[in-house]
Amino acid sequence: TGVQTCALPISGRPTAALATANGRWAFASLNGPSGGALEVLRLMGTTARVVRTVPLPQLLEAWGMALAHDGRLLLVAGGNATAVVSVSALEGGSRRPVVGTLSDSSSGQFEVALSLDDRYAFVSDESTGGVSVFDLARALRGGLAALGVLSPPGVAVGIVHLAPGAVGVAVSPNGRLLYVTTDRKSVV
C-alpha cells in the first residue's frame, strides 16, 4: 500500500532500468531492429517523461546495466561488448555519450556488475558460459578515449569459466564474493 506507479510507453524492447542516486534521471536498456539503445528518462517526483533515445551502435544489443558508485559512468552489456557511457553526457543530451567499450574473446555479454571500488567490471557471458573481468580503472587511467573499440592490453584481465548460460551477476555487500546465476544453477 502507498506505492505509486508510473507507466511510460518507450521504443524498442526494454530489458533493464536504473535510476541515478539523486533521483532525477533513469535509463532503460533497449533492443530494437538497429541494435542496442538507451532510453533516457527525466524523473519528477512520481512522474517521468522520456527525454531521448540514444543509439548504441557499438552494441548488437543492450541488456544489463551498472552505475559506477560515484555516478559518473554507466556500463551497458550488449552481446558483443560492454559500453562505457558518460552519465553527464546522457543527461546533457550529448550526441556521443559512449566513451569506449570493454571487449574480449567472449560472446553473449549479458549483465554487468562493478567491484565496490569501481576498479573491476564483471560481465556475464551467456554464450561462452563465463564471467569476463575487466580492469576498468586501468582503462580509465589511460583516458576515456583509450577504451576505443577494443580493450587496450591489460584491461581484459581474464575469464572465469562457469557453466553455459551465465546471466545474472552481483557483488556481495562486503565486496568479497561475486554471485553468478546460470541457466542451470547459481555459482559463487
Secondary structure per residue as TSV (DSSP state, phi and psi in degrees):
chain	resnum	aa	ss	phi	psi
A	1	T	-	360.0	150.1
A	2	G	-	82.3	-0.1
A	3	V	-	-88.9	126.1
A	4	Q	-	-100.9	140.4
A	5	T	-	-115.1	158.8
A	6	C	-	-142.1	116.6
A	7	A	-	-105.6	134.8
A	8	L	-	-129.0	135.5
A	9	P	-	-75.8	133.3
A	10	I	-	-131.5	162.0
A	11	S	S	-79.8	157.3
A	12	G	S	71.7	-169.6
A	13	R	E	-108.0	108.1
A	14	P	E	-73.8	147.8
A	15	T	E	-121.1	-48.6
A	16	A	E	-134.9	159.4
A	17	A	E	-142.1	142.9
A	18	L	E	-140.0	144.9
A	19	A	E	-113.3	150.1
A	20	T	-	-72.0	158.3
A	21	A	T	-62.2	-30.3
A	22	N	T	-80.7	-4.1
A	23	G	S	73.1	15.3
A	24	R	S	-96.5	-23.0
A	25	W	E	-135.2	153.4
A	26	A	E	-140.8	156.1
A	27	F	E	-132.6	138.5
A	28	A	E	-121.4	132.4
A	29	S	E	-82.5	138.6
A	30	L	E	-128.2	148.5
A	31	N	E	-120.4	133.3
A	32	G	E	-146.3	-175.4
A	33	P	T	-64.3	-22.0
A	34	S	T	-99.6	7.8
A	35	G	E	107.7	-157.0
A	36	G	E	-77.8	154.5
A	37	A	E	-157.4	167.2
A	38	L	E	-122.4	137.8
A	39	E	E	-98.1	127.2
A	40	V	E	-100.7	124.2
A	41	L	E	-119.6	137.2
A	42	R	E	-96.0	122.7
A	43	L	E	-95.8	133.8
A	44	M	E	-137.9	88.1
A	45	G	T	65.0	-117.1
A	46	T	T	-97.5	9.4
A	47	T	E	-121.8	165.0
A	48	A	E	-149.2	156.6
A	49	R	E	-141.0	147.5
A	50	V	E	-76.3	126.3
A	51	V	E	-94.0	-45.4
A	52	R	E	-166.7	162.2
A	53	T	E	-111.0	128.6
A	54	V	E	-111.5	111.7
A	55	P	E	-66.0	145.3
A	56	L	-	-118.1	78.8
A	57	P	T	-63.2	-17.2
A	58	Q	T	-73.5	-17.3
A	59	L	-	-113.1	139.0
A	60	L	S	-70.1	-31.9
A	61	E	-	-145.5	177.4
A	62	A	-	-137.9	116.6
A	63	W	-	-116.5	-108.6
A	64	G	-	-77.0	156.7
A	65	M	E	-137.0	157.4
A	66	A	E	-146.0	138.3
A	67	L	E	-96.8	136.8
A	68	A	-	-61.8	150.9
A	69	H	T	-63.7	-25.5
A	70	D	T	-86.5	-2.6
A	71	G	S	78.5	3.5
A	72	R	S	-81.6	-31.2
A	73	L	E	-123.6	146.2
A	74	L	E	-120.3	127.0
A	75	L	E	-104.4	135.0
A	76	V	E	-127.8	116.3
A	77	A	E	-78.3	134.9
A	78	G	-	-143.2	45.5
A	79	G	B	80.7	-75.7
A	80	N	S	-89.6	-16.6
A	81	A	-	-166.3	176.2
A	82	T	E	-120.9	122.3
A	83	A	E	-82.7	139.5
A	84	V	E	-106.1	118.2
A	85	V	E	-120.9	137.6
A	86	S	E	-77.6	121.0
A	87	V	H	-66.3	-41.2
A	88	S	H	-63.7	-34.1
A	89	A	H	-68.2	-38.0
A	90	L	H	-63.8	-45.6
A	91	E	H	-65.8	-36.7
A	92	G	H	-85.5	-5.8
A	93	G	T	86.5	18.1
A	94	S	-	-58.1	143.1
A	95	R	S	-77.8	-15.3
A	96	R	-	-131.7	73.3
A	97	P	-	-80.6	-16.5
A	98	V	E	-78.7	122.3
A	99	V	E	-95.9	-10.8
A	100	G	E	165.2	179.4
A	101	T	E	-132.3	153.3
A	102	L	E	-109.1	124.0
A	103	S	-	-147.8	155.2
A	104	D	-	-149.2	-158.1
A	105	S	S	-81.4	-2.1
A	106	S	-	-79.6	171.3
A	107	S	-	-142.9	159.7
A	108	G	-	80.7	34.2
A	109	Q	E	-59.9	120.5
A	110	F	E	-119.2	-43.9
A	111	E	E	-136.8	153.9
A	112	V	E	-137.3	143.2
A	113	A	E	-138.1	156.2
A	114	L	E	-116.4	145.9
A	115	S	-	-63.4	160.7
A	116	L	T	-60.7	-26.6
A	117	D	T	-95.1	6.5
A	118	D	S	63.6	13.6
A	119	R	-	-73.5	-42.7
A	120	Y	E	-113.2	142.3
A	121	A	E	-109.5	131.4
A	122	F	E	-112.0	120.9
A	123	V	E	-122.9	122.5
A	124	S	E	-73.8	140.7
A	125	D	E	-115.8	93.7
A	126	E	T	-59.0	-44.3
A	127	S	T	-71.1	-42.4
A	128	T	T	-92.8	-8.1
A	129	G	T	72.6	49.5
A	130	G	E	-155.7	-172.2
A	131	V	E	-125.3	120.6
A	132	S	E	-82.4	137.5
A	133	V	E	-114.4	125.0
A	134	F	E	-119.8	138.8
A	135	D	E	-88.6	87.8
A	136	L	H	-65.3	-38.1
A	137	A	H	-61.1	-40.8
A	138	R	H	-64.1	-41.5
A	139	A	H	-62.9	-41.2
A	140	L	H	-72.6	-30.7
A	141	R	H	-61.1	-30.0
A	142	G	T	-81.3	3.7
A	143	G	-	93.6	146.1
A	144	L	G	-58.8	-34.6
A	145	A	G	-67.4	-19.0
A	146	A	G	-67.0	-18.6
A	147	L	G	-66.0	-42.6
A	148	G	B	51.9	-153.7
A	149	V	S	-82.4	-41.6
A	150	L	S	-111.3	145.1
A	151	S	-	-65.8	134.9
A	152	P	-	-65.9	163.6
A	153	P	T	-55.2	138.7
A	154	G	T	87.1	-11.5
A	155	V	T	-81.7	-43.0
A	156	A	E	-81.4	100.5
A	157	V	E	-72.9	-41.6
A	158	G	E	166.5	-178.7
A	159	I	E	-126.0	129.4
A	160	V	E	-91.5	113.8
A	161	H	E	-80.5	130.2
A	162	L	-	-129.8	-155.0
A	163	A	-	-84.3	153.4
A	164	P	S	-56.2	148.5
A	165	G	-	87.9	23.7
A	166	A	-	-64.2	123.2
A	167	V	-	-126.7	-71.4
A	168	G	-	-75.8	145.3
A	169	V	E	-146.8	135.4
A	170	A	E	-149.5	146.5
A	171	V	E	-95.4	138.0
A	172	S	-	-65.2	156.5
A	173	P	T	-56.5	-30.8
A	174	N	T	-89.2	-2.5
A	175	G	S	77.9	6.0
A	176	R	S	-91.6	-19.5
A	177	L	-	-124.8	152.1
A	178	L	E	-119.8	124.4
A	179	Y	E	-100.0	134.4
A	180	V	E	-133.4	131.0
A	181	T	E	-101.3	145.5
A	182	T	-	-124.5	174.6
A	183	D	S	-64.8	-17.5
A	184	R	S	-108.2	-36.6
A	185	K	-	-165.7	170.2
A	186	S	E	-93.3	144.4
A	187	V	E	-125.4	137.8
A	188	V	-	-112.7	360.0
